[in-house]
């Protein structure tokens, strides 16, 4: 008997940088870069980057809940973002890069809210956790050249990561296993 796969959607800045951490985790079947949370159907990368669509760059994760839980995915998510920065992530600034956990069910909402509160209470960050938790909206896959970008253009990914994401992760999460 095959387990029914589920999806989860997270926005954490540049979607290129959000794919690999999830893509390499056991139980995750697929990670798609795309756009969600806005009011324009089938937006293009150029439209989202220009602003005015309301969309965030996000990843949609297809996973096997018998191998990885939604709560696990939320924990992985926290370890990829700066949850204290509502105006973008690292070198990527603007509304389209804001950190958001998109939930599909009330159970997922509760898991995300409890996890956010636990992170706030942990004292790991000296600023408030501002990542929003919002209902899932239609997800539009990004253009093909954005999919699995870390595999397609490792040099460009190295430049993206030089924007401070890895340094931040190392500073705040070193010694914590997301797996």
C-alpha positions in Angstrom: 0.0 0.0 0.0 1.4 3.4 -1.0 1.0 6.3 1.3 -0.9 9.3 0.0 1.4 12.2 -0.7 0.8 15.6 0.6 2.0 19.1 -0.2 3.4 22.0 1.8 4.2 25.5 0.7 6.8 27.8 2.2 8.1 31.2 1.2 11.6 32.1 2.5 13.2 34.6 0.1 14.7 33.4 -3.1 13.1 30.2 -4.1 16.4 29.0 -5.6 17.9 28.9 -2.1 14.9 27.0 -0.6 14.9 24.0 -2.9 18.1 22.1 -1.9 17.5 21.9 1.9 14.1 20.2 1.3 15.1 18.3 -1.8 17.8 16.4 0.0 15.5 15.3 3.0 14.2 11.7 3.2 10.5 11.4 2.4 10.4 14.5 0.1 9.4 13.5 -3.4 9.5 16.8 -5.2 10.2 20.5 -4.6 8.9 23.0 -7.1 9.8 26.7 -7.3 6.9 29.0 -7.9 4.7 31.9 -6.9 1.8 32.1 -4.4 -0.1 34.4 -2.2 -1.0 37.1 -4.8 -3.8 38.2 -7.0 -2.5 37.7 -10.5 -3.1 34.3 -12.2 -0.1 32.6 -13.8 2.4 35.4 -13.1 5.8 35.4 -14.7 9.1 35.8 -12.8 9.4 39.4 -14.2 6.0 40.3 -13.0 6.6 39.0 -9.5 10.1 40.7 -9.3 8.6 44.0 -10.4 6.1 43.9 -7.6 2.4 44.6 -7.6 1.3 40.9 -8.0 1.1 40.2 -4.3 2.9 36.9 -4.8 5.9 35.6 -2.9 8.6 33.4 -4.4 7.9 30.0 -2.7 8.5 26.3 -2.9 5.8 23.7 -3.0 6.9 20.4 -1.4 5.4 17.0 -2.2 6.1 14.6 0.6 5.3 11.3 2.0 3.8 11.9 5.5 4.7 8.3 6.6 8.4 9.3 6.3 8.4 13.0 7.1 5.8 15.0 9.0 4.5 18.5 8.4 6.0 19.5 11.7 9.4 18.2 10.5 9.0 20.4 7.3 8.2 23.5 9.4 11.4 22.8 11.5 13.5 22.5 8.3 11.9 25.7 7.1 12.8 27.8 10.2 16.5 26.7 9.7 16.6 28.1 6.2 15.2 31.6 6.8 15.6 34.7 9.0 12.3 34.6 10.8 12.9 38.1 12.2 12.9 39.9 8.8 9.5 40.6 7.4 10.9 42.7 4.5 12.8 40.0 2.6 15.5 37.5 3.2 19.2 38.3 3.2 20.1 40.2 0.0 16.6 39.7 -1.5 14.5 42.6 -0.4 10.8 43.3 -1.0 7.3 41.9 -0.4 7.9 39.1 -2.9 10.6 37.7 -0.7 8.7 37.9 2.6 8.8 34.8 4.8 5.4 32.9 4.9 4.3 29.5 6.0 1.2 28.6 3.9 -1.1 26.1 5.6 -3.8 23.9 3.9 -5.6 22.7 7.0 -6.4 23.9 10.5 -4.2 21.2 11.8 -1.2 22.5 9.7 -2.1 26.0 10.9 -1.9 24.8 14.5 1.4 23.0 14.0 2.9 26.1 12.4 1.6 28.5 15.1 2.8 26.2 17.9 6.2 25.9 16.2 6.5 29.7 15.8 5.6 30.2 19.4 8.2 27.6 20.5 10.8 29.4 18.4 9.9 32.8 19.9 10.0 31.4 23.4 13.4 29.6 22.8 15.3 32.9 22.9 17.3 31.8 19.9 16.6 35.2 18.4 16.6 38.5 20.2 13.9 40.0 17.9 10.3 38.9 17.4 9.5 36.1 15.0 7.6 37.9 12.2 7.1 35.1 9.7 3.5 35.0 8.8 1.2 32.0 8.7 -1.4 32.3 6.0 -3.9 30.1 4.2 -2.6 28.4 1.1 -3.6 30.0 -2.1 -3.2 28.9 -5.7 0.4 27.9 -6.5 1.9 28.7 -9.9 5.1 26.8 -10.8 7.9 29.1 -12.0 9.4 28.9 -15.4 11.4 25.7 -16.1 14.8 27.4 -15.8 14.1 28.1 -12.1 13.4 24.5 -11.3 16.3 22.7 -9.4 18.4 25.8 -10.1 21.0 24.7 -7.6 21.8 21.8 -9.9 21.6 23.7 -13.1 23.9 26.6 -12.1 26.0 25.9 -9.1 28.2 29.0 -9.7 25.2 31.3 -9.6 24.0 29.5 -6.5 27.3 30.1 -4.8 26.9 33.9 -5.6 23.3 33.8 -4.2 24.5 32.1 -1.0 27.2 34.7 -0.6 24.3 37.1 0.3 24.4 35.9 3.9 22.0 33.0 4.1 24.5 30.4 4.9 26.4 32.6 7.4 23.1 33.3 9.2 22.2 29.6 9.2 25.6 28.7 10.6 25.4 31.4 13.3 21.9 30.6 14.5 21.5 26.8 13.8 24.9 25.3 14.1 24.7 22.0 15.9 20.9 21.7 15.4 19.9 18.9 13.1 17.0 19.5 10.8 17.1 15.9 9.7 
